[in-house]
Amino acid sequence: MNIKDSNEEKAFVKELIKAISLINTSNLSNADLLENIVLTLACFMKRIWEENLKVINITKHSKSW
């Protein structure tokens, strides 16, 4: 199974770029504001990851990498 360059990966990257562009970084005057932006980015990443996650069933016949 080739996951690199999969449709899921492409969708994840595209949506992540869009989410990053929506984050307002114009007022980074203190550490609290920076932390808020980082937490916002983390929430975006988690949501987008879960939306594009491809469930893989691992069985005793699966290849080990």
C-alpha positions in Angstrom: 0.0 0.0 0.0 1.4 3.4 -1.0 0.2 6.1 1.4 2.7 8.8 0.3 1.0 11.1 -2.2 -2.4 9.4 -1.5 -5.6 11.3 -2.0 -5.9 11.5 1.8 -2.5 13.1 2.1 -3.2 15.6 -0.7 -6.5 16.6 0.9 -4.9 16.9 4.3 -2.2 19.2 3.0 -4.6 21.3 1.0 -7.0 21.8 3.9 -4.1 22.5 6.3 -2.7 25.2 4.1 -6.2 26.8 3.9 -6.6 26.6 7.7 -3.2 28.2 8.3 -4.0 31.0 6.0 -7.1 31.8 8.1 -5.2 32.2 11.3 -4.8 35.8 12.3 -1.2 36.4 13.2 -1.3 40.2 12.9 -1.1 40.8 16.7 1.7 38.8 18.2 2.6 41.2 20.9 3.0 38.7 23.8 3.5 35.1 24.6 -0.2 34.5 25.5 -1.3 35.6 22.0 1.3 33.3 20.4 0.2 30.4 22.6 -3.4 31.0 21.5 -2.3 30.9 17.8 -0.3 27.7 18.3 -3.3 26.1 20.1 -5.6 27.2 17.2 -3.2 25.6 14.7 -3.1 22.4 16.8 -6.9 22.2 16.8 -7.1 22.7 13.1 -4.5 20.0 12.5 -6.2 17.5 14.7 -9.6 18.1 13.0 -8.2 18.0 9.5 -6.2 14.9 10.3 -9.2 13.1 11.7 -11.3 14.1 8.6 -8.8 12.7 6.2 -7.7 9.7 8.2 -7.8 6.5 6.3 -8.6 3.6 8.5 -6.4 0.6 8.0 -7.1 -2.8 9.5 -4.0 -4.6 10.7 -4.2 -8.4 10.6 -1.7 -11.1 11.2 -1.1 -11.2 7.5 -0.2 -7.6 7.2 3.3 -6.7 6.2 5.6 -5.3 8.9 7.6 -2.3 8.0 
